[in-house]
Amino acid sequence: MLNRRTFLTLAPAGALAARPALAAESRPNIVLIYADDIGYGDLSCYGATRVQTPNLDRLAKAGVRFTDAHSSSATCTPSRYSMLTGEYAWRKKGTGVLPGDARLILDPARPNLPRMLQSAGYRTGVVGKWHLGLGSGNVDWNAEIKPGPLEVGFDSAFLMPATGDRVPCVYVKDRRVLNLDPQDPIRVDYTKPIADEPTGAKNPELLRMRPSHGHDMAIVNGVSRIGYMTGGRAALWNDETMAATFVDAGTKFIDESRGKPFFLYFATHDIHVPRLPNPQFSGKTGMGPRGDAIAELDWTVGRLLDHLDRRGLTRNTLVLFSSDNGPVVDDGYIDQAVEKLGDHRPAGPLRGGKYSNFEAGTRVPLIARWPARIKPGVSDALIGQHDFYASFAALLGHKLTEDAAPDSFNVLPALLGESRQGREWIVEHARALSIRKGEYKMIEANPGPAIQRNTNTELGTGSAPQLYRVSQDLGEKNDLAAQMPDQVKELRNLLDTVKSQTRTRPAN
């Protein structure tokens, strides 16, 4: 636990100031739309010109658009873990990108965001990509699957277990695979092929989309995936209808929650690979499946916003939109994403992308709309997604227990656009750890290849610490470490302090 001196150093400005909680009748519904692999420059409200996102623009126009918001990691599983627990994922082993048959990495015995909202009287639901593991190990996909979302604070769940490029390619509703035929049981193996089932490596003639690297195992819907699977044919998802399926599940949850405040964690799969948007979006952007998947994502957001409008829920619903990490163009399939990119810059002015220590790894879009409370605008407040936990707790007047949300700060005034002051510092996580404070960012020493060959991503590696003045050098082109050793030392010491603690959240 932090001592008083360290607490005053690490706490964000304004964190000690108490804010009155909302009246019970004013508690907002909360819809958290969590996109996959969307970059800082992928949306037209963030400067994109080759692809248009009118529904996200609509959301941004009516809310606060943040320019310095961050996922907790440059990859998906750890970002999701951090957001739901309020804990930096790098503190916990086994929170890297998970295989499709991984055990649940959320501890049902520990506090988390959905459970906190549940205790505050909210109906809680998750729809979409999970990728936090299911079961206790060696999950049987043909039986009841637990522990899972229902054991960690969600009242309902409709999800894909991992990602679209990993087996099993089925939906799980609450604790069971949807539409499973007991006469056709599912088998999943991540170590070896199953019998003589065709694979992308051995049977490329069966593929309609070929892998560029990896992704050459079980074939589902003409696309080879990571891992081996057989059976469950009646339960297999249709990639092209996935977005609509998730929308239907999300709107159903909203309808079933009438009369009670609700929290919907809506985790889209767009624009993660394999990119197979519905035919209605094919060719819509001229940028191939990646661009068309952005259009499909925007359509998804529009459908959810329209549904809130129809149900008269818009005014008192806090809608948040963000992404789990930065962008990647080629992430395992030959889908014309590189060839048709043109002058589109998925990371905008930032350097790097998914997997990278550079800013584009974790600096992502964040939009917050709540018509009853939020005035439209743009904010440069520094905010991390793991701060949602403590901020929502403050909103609802919920006192966090000592072991809850260990790295989550109450930045509610900034999140609601009522203050320009967010965090004073934040830790970014990719191959290594980086720390941002004020104008400067320090990337700790992390030797290795400069570029990830498969994805053509600059990783931000280096045998010595790097220092960038991000306030003036957003593209992180000018390493100042040699010229400013004292600044490097200050940030190094701060990062070491954070790493040595089990908790950085200020006391209630």
Stockholm file with secondary structure:
# STOCKHOLM 1.0

chainA/1-508         MLNRRTFLTLAPAGALAARPALAAESRPNIVLIYADDIGYGDLSCYGATRVQTPNLDRLAKAGVRFTDAHSSSATCTPSRYSMLTGEYAWRKKGTGVLPGDARLILDPARPNLPRMLQSAGYRTGVVGKWHLGLGSGNVDWNAEIKPGPLEVGFDSAFLMPATGDRVPCVYVKDRRVLNLDPQDPIRVDYTKPIADEPTGAKNPELLRMRPSHGHDMAIVNGVSRIGYMTGGRAALWNDETMAATFVDAGTKFIDESRGKPFFLYFATHDIHVPRLPNPQFSGKTGMGPRGDAIAELDWTVGRLLDHLDRRGLTRNTLVLFSSDNGPVVDDGYIDQAVEKLGDHRPAGPLRGGKYSNFEAGTRVPLIARWPARIKPGVSDALIGQHDFYASFAALLGHKLTEDAAPDSFNVLPALLGESRQGREWIVEHARALSIRKGEYKMIEANPGPAIQRNTNTELGTGSAPQLYRVSQDLGEKNDLAAQMPDQVKELRNLLDTVKSQTRTRPAN
#=GR chainA/1-508 SS CCCHHHHHHHSCTTTTSCCCCCCGGGCCEEEEEEESSCCTTSSGGGTCSSSCCHHHHHHHHHSEEEEEEECSSSSHHHHHHHHHHSSCGGGSTTCSSCCTTCCCCSCTTSCCHHHHHHHTTCEEEEEEECCSCCSSSSCCTTSCCCSSGGGTTCSEEEEESSCTTBSCCBCEETTEETTCCTTSCCEEESSSCCTTCCBTTTCGGGCSBCBSSSCCSBEETTEECBSEEECCGGGBCCGGGHHHHHHHHHHHHHHHTTTSCEEEEEECCTTSSSCCCCGGGTTSSSSHHHHHHHHHHHHHHHHHHHHHHHTTCSTTEEEEEEESSCCCSCSSBCSSTTTTCTTCCTTTTCCCCTTCSSGGGTEEEEEEECTTTCCCEEECCCEEGGGHHHHHHHHHTCCCCTTSCTTCCCCHHHHTTSCSCCCSEEEEESSSEEEEETTEEEECCBCSCSEETTTTEECCCBSSCEEEETTTCTTCCCCCTTTCHHHHHHHHHHHHHHHHCSCCSCCC
#=GC SS_cons         CCCHHHHHHHSCTTTTSCCCCCCGGGCCEEEEEEESSCCTTSSGGGTCSSSCCHHHHHHHHHSEEEEEEECSSSSHHHHHHHHHHSSCGGGSTTCSSCCTTCCCCSCTTSCCHHHHHHHTTCEEEEEEECCSCCSSSSCCTTSCCCSSGGGTTCSEEEEESSCTTBSCCBCEETTEETTCCTTSCCEEESSSCCTTCCBTTTCGGGCSBCBSSSCCSBEETTEECBSEEECCGGGBCCGGGHHHHHHHHHHHHHHHTTTSCEEEEEECCTTSSSCCCCGGGTTSSSSHHHHHHHHHHHHHHHHHHHHHHHTTCSTTEEEEEEESSCCCSCSSBCSSTTTTCTTCCTTTTCCCCTTCSSGGGTEEEEEEECTTTCCCEEECCCEEGGGHHHHHHHHHTCCCCTTSCTTCCCCHHHHTTSCSCCCSEEEEESSSEEEEETTEEEECCBCSCSEETTTTEECCCBSSCEEEETTTCTTCCCCCTTTCHHHHHHHHHHHHHHHHCSCCSCCC
//
